[in-house]
Amino acid sequence: MQVAIPLFPRFTALDAVGPYEVLQRIPDIDVLFVGHSRGEVRSDNGMLGMICDASFEELPRPDVVVVPGGIGTRVLLDDATLLDWISTAHHHTRFTTSVCTGSLLLAAAGLLDGLTATTHWGAVELLEHLGARYVEERVVEHLPQRIITSAGVSSGIDMALRLVELVAGAEAAQAVQLQLEYDPQPPFDCGSLAKAGEAVRLRTTQLRR
C-alpha cells in the first residue's frame, strides 16, 4: 500500500512527520513524500528540510493521501497542479485525509463541499468559505466518501492511528500506539481553544509559526 504525503514550502513538520511515524510502522505500507518536483522542501519556519521522493506526476494513484497543513497552504488554494493531483488521486484512494490546515487544500480541491470537517482553530472561517462545515472535533470521518480530516498539528497522530485501524485492524493500531509509547499526559490542559484563557490565546499570536 502506498501512502503519499505532499510537501510544499512552509508546511508544518509534525503534520507530515506525525502520520509518517505511525503509518510507516506497518510492514505493508510504504510512505512516500511527493511534491511539485523532487528535492528538498523547507518547513514553515525554514529550519527543517525534507525531501520529496517523487513529483505529483510520478505518483498519480496512491492508495492513501495525507495532506499536511502549515501557513504555506494559503498560497496553494489556487495551485492547479496540487489541487488537480488531490482531486484526481481521490478517485482511486482508499482514503484521502488531512492534518490541520491541510483540510483547506481538500476543500479547495472540491472534496469537502457541504461536508463537516475540522482544521486548526485559526483557519475555521477560511475553511467554511471554501465550502466545508467546521466542527470542533479532533478527527472527523466521512467513510462513505473516504475522507478524514483532523484538527491542529498533533491530531494527525490520532488520525493516522485511526487509518491503521481501518486498513490493518484495531490490534495493529494498538500495537503501533504501544510501540510509539503514545500516551499523552501534557503538563497543561489548554490544548484546545475552548480550554485556553484570553492571555494564552493572545500569546499564541507572538509565537513563531
C-alpha positions in Angstrom: 0.0 0.0 0.0 1.3 3.4 -1.0 0.7 6.4 1.2 1.5 9.8 -0.3 2.2 12.8 1.8 2.5 16.0 -0.3 5.1 18.6 0.8 5.2 22.2 -0.1 7.1 25.3 1.1 6.2 26.3 4.6 4.4 23.1 5.6 4.2 22.3 9.3 6.6 19.5 10.0 4.7 17.5 12.6 1.6 17.5 10.3 3.7 15.3 7.9 6.1 13.5 10.3 3.4 12.5 12.9 1.4 10.4 10.5 4.6 9.2 8.8 5.8 7.8 12.1 2.6 5.9 12.7 2.0 4.6 9.2 5.5 3.5 8.3 5.5 1.0 11.1 3.1 -1.3 9.3 5.2 -3.6 7.0 2.7 -3.5 4.1 2.7 0.3 4.0 5.2 2.4 2.0 5.2 6.2 2.8 6.3 8.5 0.0 6.7 12.2 0.2 5.6 13.9 -3.0 5.7 17.5 -4.4 5.8 19.7 -7.4 9.2 18.3 -8.1 11.7 16.0 -6.4 14.1 17.5 -3.9 14.1 19.5 -0.7 11.2 21.4 0.7 11.5 23.7 3.8 9.1 23.7 6.7 7.1 26.8 7.9 9.9 28.3 9.9 12.6 27.4 7.3 14.6 25.4 9.9 13.8 21.9 8.7 14.2 20.5 5.2 12.5 17.3 4.0 12.9 15.5 0.7 10.2 14.8 -1.9 10.8 11.3 -3.2 8.6 11.9 -6.3 6.7 14.5 -8.2 2.9 14.5 -8.4 3.2 13.3 -12.0 5.2 10.2 -10.8 2.6 9.2 -8.2 -0.8 9.8 -9.6 -2.7 6.9 -7.9 -1.6 6.4 -4.3 -3.8 4.3 -2.0 -3.9 6.9 0.7 -3.3 10.6 0.7 -2.3 12.6 3.9 -2.2 16.3 3.2 -0.4 18.3 5.9 -1.1 21.9 6.8 1.0 24.9 7.5 1.0 28.6 6.6 2.1 27.6 3.1 -1.3 26.2 2.3 -2.7 29.7 1.8 -0.7 30.3 -1.4 -1.7 26.9 -2.8 -5.5 27.5 -2.7 -5.5 28.2 -6.4 -2.5 26.0 -7.3 -3.9 23.9 -10.2 -1.1 21.3 -10.1 -1.6 20.4 -6.5 -5.4 20.7 -6.4 -5.8 18.6 -9.6 -3.5 16.0 -8.2 -5.5 15.8 -4.9 -8.8 15.6 -6.9 -7.6 13.0 -9.4 -5.9 10.9 -6.8 -9.0 10.9 -4.7 -10.9 8.9 -7.4 -8.6 6.0 -6.7 -7.6 6.3 -3.0 -8.9 4.1 -0.2 -8.7 7.3 2.0 -7.9 10.9 1.4 -7.0 12.7 4.6 -5.7 15.9 6.0 -4.0 17.3 9.1 -4.5 20.8 10.4 -4.9 23.4 7.6 -4.4 20.6 5.0 -8.2 20.5 5.0 -8.1 23.9 3.3 -6.5 22.1 0.3 -9.0 19.3 0.3 -11.8 22.0 0.4 -10.1 24.0 -2.4 -9.9 20.8 -4.5 -13.7 20.4 -4.1 -13.6 17.4 -1.8 -15.4 18.9 1.2 -18.3 20.7 -0.4 -21.2 20.5 2.1 -19.3 18.1 4.4 -18.4 18.6 8.0 -14.6 18.9 8.6 -12.1 20.1 11.0 -8.9 22.2 10.9 -6.7 24.4 13.1 -8.9 26.8 15.1 -7.2 29.7 13.4 -8.5 28.7 9.9 -12.1 28.0 10.6 -13.5 31.0 8.7 -11.4 30.2 5.7 -12.4 26.5 5.7 -16.1 27.4 5.7 -15.5 30.0 3.0 -14.2 27.1 0.9 -17.4 25.1 1.3 -16.9 22.9 4.3 -18.9 23.0 7.6 -16.5 23.2 10.5 -17.0 21.1 13.6 -14.9 21.4 16.7 -13.7 17.8 16.8 -10.2 16.2 16.8 -10.9 13.8 13.9 -13.9 14.0 11.5 -14.7 10.9 9.3 -16.8 10.5 6.2 -16.1 6.9 5.5 -18.6 6.6 2.5 -16.7 9.5 0.9 -13.4 8.0 2.0 -12.4 11.4 3.6 -11.0 12.0 7.1 -9.9 15.4 8.4 -8.0 16.1 11.6 -7.6 19.3 13.7 -4.4 21.1 14.6 -0.9 19.5 14.3 -0.8 16.8 17.0 -4.2 15.4 16.0 -2.5 14.0 12.9 -1.2 11.2 15.1 -4.7 10.3 16.3 -5.9 10.4 12.7 -3.1 8.1 11.5 -3.8 5.6 14.2 -7.4 5.5 13.0 -6.1 5.0 9.5 -4.1 2.0 10.6 -7.2 0.6 12.3 -9.2 1.0 9.1 -6.6 -0.7 6.8 -4.9 -3.2 9.2 -7.2 -3.6 12.2 -7.6 -2.4 15.7 -4.9 -4.7 17.1 -2.3 -3.4 14.6 -3.2 0.2 15.5 -2.9 -0.5 19.2 0.5 -2.2 18.6 1.7 0.9 16.8 0.5 3.1 19.6 2.3 1.0 22.1 5.5 0.9 20.1 5.4 4.7 19.9 4.5 4.8 23.6 1.9 7.4 22.6 0.3 8.0 26.0 -0.1 11.8 26.2 0.0 13.4 29.6 0.6 17.1 28.9 1.6 19.3 31.8 -1.2 21.8 30.9 -4.9 21.3 29.9 -5.1 24.1 27.3 -4.8 22.2 24.1 -8.0 23.5 22.5 -9.4 26.9 22.0 -12.2 26.2 24.5 -9.8 25.4 27.3 -7.4 28.3 26.8 -7.8 31.7 28.6 -7.6 35.0 26.8 -4.0 35.6 27.9 -2.9 32.3 26.4 -4.8 32.9 23.2 -3.1 36.3 22.8 0.3 34.8 23.5 -0.1 32.4 20.5 0.0 35.4 18.2 3.5 36.1 19.4 4.8 32.6 18.6 6.7 31.6 15.5 4.7 29.6 13.0 
